[in-house]
Structures are given as structure tokens and as C-alpha cells.
Amino acid sequence: MTITSRLITNEQDLQAAFDIRKKVFVDEQGVPAENEYDEFDETAKHVLILYNDEPAGTGRLREVDGVAKLQRICVLESHRKYGLGRAVVEALESIARNEGLKEAKLNGQTHAEPFYSKLGYRTVSDIFMEEGIPHVTMKKTL
């Protein structure tokens, strides 16, 4: 088992990330495709997680008001037992630290709240809905 992560720097990797997002958010969770992809995809930093050299997870990072905002974190359903979610978050946090950011935040689906808590995130909001899915805002000092 080999897990690798890389910053996306080419169109092929970006398309692989978009394909993963489509499978997870659009096909599996029912998010409308027109809402899944936005203007921030052009300027965000994206990571691709490979499992045995096959694309299996992704996420993106934006700097918003001096804070690292982690978004679109997802892993293919068939690969959720291998620690790839942790690899996505750690890759994004590493980029944020390298850019001098001291805090990260994310809007996590409530079912994933325990996962993010294990990675050091603390819940800072009440439950709210995004795309019909309950979420909470979580923060972490980097």
C-alpha cells in the first residue's frame, strides 16, 4: 500500500480531482454539479492523493482573510478505509504552513465531525445546512 500526495500543477491531475469530487459530492451525495464547481477552483491550491498510484482523494485550499480554508475534501468510497482523508487534510495543512498561515478552518459535514476532531479541529459553530447536508465550522491552530 502506497499513499502519496501532490500539489496539482497540471490539467490532467486537476481533471482527476474533479472526477473524484463528481463521484463523491454529485453522484453519491446529490450535490448539483453546477454548485460543486465554482470560480474558486481556478485560484485555489488543489491536492491529489494517490493510492497505489491511482487517484483516490482530493481537497483544495484557499486563503480567506489570512486563514487557510480547507474545502472539497473527499475520498472515493472504495478507498475510505486506508487513511486517505487524513492524507488530504495533512497535505492541505502543509501547504498552508508553508504559506505562513497560522490557522485553518473548514465547513465539515456533521458525520465527519469526529474525523476532523481526531485531527485537532474544534467545532466553532452550530449546525447549518449546505446543499441540504448538515455541516459545522471547525478550526485548528497550525
C-alpha positions as CSV (number, residue, x, y, z in Angstrom):
1,M,0.0,0.0,0.0
2,T,1.5,3.3,-1.1
3,I,-0.1,6.7,-0.3
4,T,1.3,9.8,-2.0
5,S,0.1,13.3,-2.2
6,R,0.9,16.1,-4.5
7,L,0.0,19.6,-5.3
8,I,-1.9,19.8,-8.5
9,T,0.1,21.6,-11.2
10,N,-1.3,20.3,-14.4
11,E,-4.7,19.8,-16.2
12,Q,-4.6,16.0,-16.0
13,D,-4.3,16.0,-12.2
14,L,-7.0,18.7,-11.9
15,Q,-9.4,16.7,-14.0
16,A,-8.7,13.6,-11.8
17,A,-9.6,15.7,-8.8
18,F,-12.7,17.0,-10.4
19,D,-13.7,13.4,-11.3
20,I,-13.3,12.3,-7.6
21,R,-15.4,15.3,-6.5
22,K,-18.1,14.4,-9.0
23,K,-18.2,10.8,-7.8
24,V,-18.4,11.8,-4.1
25,F,-20.4,15.0,-4.0
26,V,-22.6,14.9,-7.1
27,D,-23.2,11.2,-7.7
28,E,-23.0,9.9,-4.1
29,Q,-24.3,12.9,-2.1
30,G,-26.6,14.5,-4.6
31,V,-25.0,18.0,-4.8
32,P,-26.0,19.6,-8.1
33,A,-23.0,19.7,-10.4
34,E,-23.4,23.4,-11.1
35,N,-22.9,24.0,-7.4
36,E,-19.9,21.7,-6.9
37,Y,-17.6,23.6,-9.2
38,D,-17.1,27.4,-8.7
39,E,-15.0,30.4,-9.6
40,F,-12.6,29.5,-6.7
41,D,-11.4,26.3,-8.5
42,E,-9.3,28.5,-10.8
43,T,-7.3,30.1,-7.9
44,A,-7.4,27.6,-5.1
45,K,-4.5,25.2,-4.5
46,H,-5.6,21.6,-5.0
47,V,-4.0,18.4,-3.8
48,L,-4.4,14.9,-5.3
49,I,-4.0,11.8,-3.1
50,L,-2.9,8.6,-4.9
51,Y,-3.4,5.1,-3.5
52,N,-1.0,2.7,-5.3
53,D,-0.6,5.4,-8.0
54,E,-4.3,5.7,-8.6
55,P,-6.2,9.0,-7.9
56,A,-8.4,8.4,-4.8
57,G,-8.7,11.6,-2.8
58,T,-8.6,15.4,-3.2
59,G,-9.1,18.7,-1.5
60,R,-8.5,22.4,-2.1
61,L,-7.1,25.3,-0.1
62,R,-7.9,28.9,-0.2
63,E,-6.6,31.8,1.9
64,V,-9.5,33.8,3.2
65,D,-8.8,36.7,5.5
66,G,-5.4,35.3,6.5
67,V,-6.9,31.8,7.3
68,A,-6.4,28.6,5.4
69,K,-9.8,27.5,4.3
70,L,-9.9,23.7,3.5
71,Q,-12.6,22.8,1.1
72,R,-13.9,20.0,-1.1
73,I,-12.1,17.3,1.0
74,C,-13.2,13.9,-0.3
75,V,-12.1,10.3,-0.8
76,L,-13.6,7.7,-3.2
77,E,-16.0,5.4,-1.3
78,S,-13.9,2.4,-2.2
79,H,-10.8,3.9,-0.6
80,R,-12.2,5.3,2.7
81,K,-10.5,2.7,5.0
82,Y,-6.9,3.5,4.1
83,G,-6.3,6.8,5.9
84,L,-6.6,8.9,2.7
85,G,-8.8,11.5,4.3
86,R,-6.0,12.2,6.8
87,A,-3.6,12.5,3.9
88,V,-5.7,15.1,2.2
89,V,-6.0,17.2,5.3
90,E,-2.3,16.9,6.2
91,A,-1.3,17.8,2.6
92,L,-3.5,20.9,2.7
93,E,-2.2,21.9,6.2
94,S,1.4,21.5,5.0
95,I,0.7,23.9,2.1
96,A,-0.9,26.4,4.5
97,R,2.0,26.3,6.9
98,N,4.5,26.8,4.0
99,E,2.5,29.9,3.1
100,G,2.8,31.2,6.7
101,L,-0.8,30.7,7.7
102,K,-1.3,30.0,11.4
103,E,-5.0,28.8,11.4
104,A,-7.1,26.5,9.3
105,K,-10.9,26.3,9.1
106,L,-13.3,24.1,7.3
107,N,-17.0,23.5,7.0
108,G,-17.3,19.8,7.6
109,Q,-20.3,17.5,7.2
110,T,-21.6,16.6,10.6
111,H,-21.0,12.9,10.1
112,A,-17.3,13.7,9.6
113,E,-17.0,15.9,12.7
114,P,-15.4,13.1,14.8
115,F,-12.8,12.5,12.0
116,Y,-11.8,16.2,12.0
117,S,-11.8,16.3,15.8
118,K,-9.2,13.5,15.8
119,L,-7.0,15.7,13.5
120,G,-7.2,18.6,16.0
121,Y,-10.1,20.6,14.7
122,R,-12.6,22.1,17.2
123,T,-16.2,22.9,16.3
124,V,-16.9,26.6,16.5
125,S,-20.5,26.8,15.1
126,D,-23.9,25.4,15.4
127,I,-25.1,23.0,12.7
128,F,-26.1,24.7,9.4
129,M,-27.1,23.4,6.0
130,E,-25.1,23.4,2.8
131,E,-26.6,21.7,-0.2
132,G,-29.1,20.0,2.0
133,I,-26.4,18.4,4.1
134,P,-25.8,19.4,7.8
135,H,-22.4,21.0,8.4
136,V,-20.4,22.6,11.2
137,T,-17.5,25.1,11.0
138,M,-14.3,23.8,12.6
139,K,-10.9,25.5,13.3
140,K,-7.4,24.4,14.1
141,T,-4.2,26.3,15.0
142,L,-1.5,25.2,12.6
